[in-house]
């Protein structure tokens, strides 16, 4: 299977909540559309420091991560961040990798949105049995 990319929208959860409460205008919500590499080897959403700054995301923790080359380093977890794909939405924290040239969409947001990877069409897709509403396994 080749690389799978998805066009997603990411937004500051704090801004989204403030807009729903009428505290800020919808047009003031910090959000952006990005092309993300769907990466089942990544745990969560991975963004670079520029995106974190543009969305004005709060640092929630500093964690030790193992990179693809096996090296370990400390990186910031920021958020919360809302992620939108088609008719699906989820919220999670994002790992910041300074200078990263691609956004990675990891398994936590993939599961949270209840989407699947279509290996034939090489795209992120809605499950055929649940195209209108996300499902969640709780056992």
C-alpha positions in Angstrom: 0.0 0.0 0.0 1.3 3.5 -0.8 0.9 6.7 1.1 -2.5 7.8 2.1 -3.3 11.5 2.6 -6.4 13.2 3.8 -7.6 16.8 3.7 -8.5 17.7 7.3 -9.4 20.9 9.1 -7.8 21.5 12.5 -8.9 24.1 15.0 -8.2 25.3 18.5 -10.8 23.6 20.7 -10.9 26.6 23.0 -11.8 28.9 20.1 -14.5 26.5 18.9 -16.0 26.3 22.4 -15.8 30.1 22.8 -17.6 30.6 19.4 -20.4 28.1 20.4 -20.9 30.2 23.6 -21.0 33.4 21.6 -17.9 34.8 23.3 -16.0 35.2 20.0 -17.2 35.4 16.4 -17.0 32.2 14.3 -14.7 34.1 11.9 -12.2 34.5 14.8 -11.8 30.8 15.4 -8.2 29.8 14.7 -8.4 27.0 12.2 -6.7 25.7 9.1 -7.1 23.1 6.4 -4.1 20.8 6.0 -3.1 17.7 4.0 -2.2 15.0 6.5 -0.4 11.8 6.0 -2.5 9.0 7.5 0.0 7.2 9.7 -1.1 4.2 11.7 2.4 4.1 13.2 1.8 7.4 14.9 -0.3 7.6 18.1 -1.9 11.0 17.8 -1.9 14.1 15.6 1.6 15.4 14.9 2.1 19.0 13.9 5.0 21.3 13.6 5.8 24.3 15.8 4.5 26.8 13.2 1.0 25.2 13.2 0.9 25.1 17.0 1.8 28.8 17.1 -0.8 29.8 14.4 -3.5 28.0 16.3 -2.2 29.4 19.6 -2.3 26.0 21.3 -1.5 25.6 25.0 1.4 23.3 26.0 -0.3 20.6 28.2 2.8 18.4 28.8 6.3 17.6 27.7 6.8 13.9 26.9 9.6 11.6 25.8 8.9 10.3 22.3 10.6 7.7 20.1 11.1 8.9 16.6 11.0 6.8 13.4 14.8 6.5 13.5 14.7 5.1 17.0 16.1 8.2 18.7 14.3 9.6 21.8 13.7 13.2 22.7 11.3 15.4 24.7 8.5 17.1 22.8 5.5 19.2 23.7 1.9 18.0 23.7 -0.4 20.8 22.9 -4.1 21.3 22.6 -6.8 20.4 22.8 -7.3 20.5 19.0 -10.4 19.7 17.1 -10.0 17.6 13.9 -12.6 17.5 11.1 -12.9 15.1 8.2 -16.0 15.0 6.0 -18.9 14.6 8.5 -16.7 13.4 11.4 -15.0 15.3 14.3 -12.8 14.4 17.2 -10.6 16.2 19.7 -7.2 15.2 21.0 -3.8 16.6 22.0 -1.2 17.0 19.3 2.5 16.2 19.5 4.7 19.1 18.2 7.8 18.1 16.2 9.6 21.3 15.4 10.4 21.7 11.7 8.2 18.7 10.7 7.2 19.1 7.0 4.1 17.0 7.2 1.1 16.7 9.5 0.6 13.1 10.6 -2.9 11.8 11.5 -2.3 9.0 14.0 -4.5 6.2 15.3 -6.1 8.1 18.2 -7.8 10.7 16.0 -8.5 8.0 13.3 -10.3 5.9 15.9 -12.0 9.0 17.4 -13.5 9.9 14.1 -14.5 6.3 13.2 -12.9 6.4 9.8 -11.1 3.7 7.8 -8.2 3.5 5.4 -9.3 2.3 2.0 -6.2 0.4 0.7 -7.5 0.1 -2.8 -8.4 3.7 -3.4 -5.5 4.8 -1.0 -7.7 7.2 0.9 -9.3 7.9 4.2 -13.0 6.9 4.1 -16.1 6.6 6.1 -17.1 3.0 7.0 -19.8 1.8 4.5 -21.9 0.5 7.4 -21.7 3.8 9.3 -21.6 6.6 6.7 -23.7 9.1 8.6 -22.8 8.8 12.2 -19.6 7.7 14.0 -19.6 4.6 16.1 -17.4 3.7 19.0 -16.5 0.4 20.6 -16.6 0.6 24.4 -15.8 -3.0 25.4 
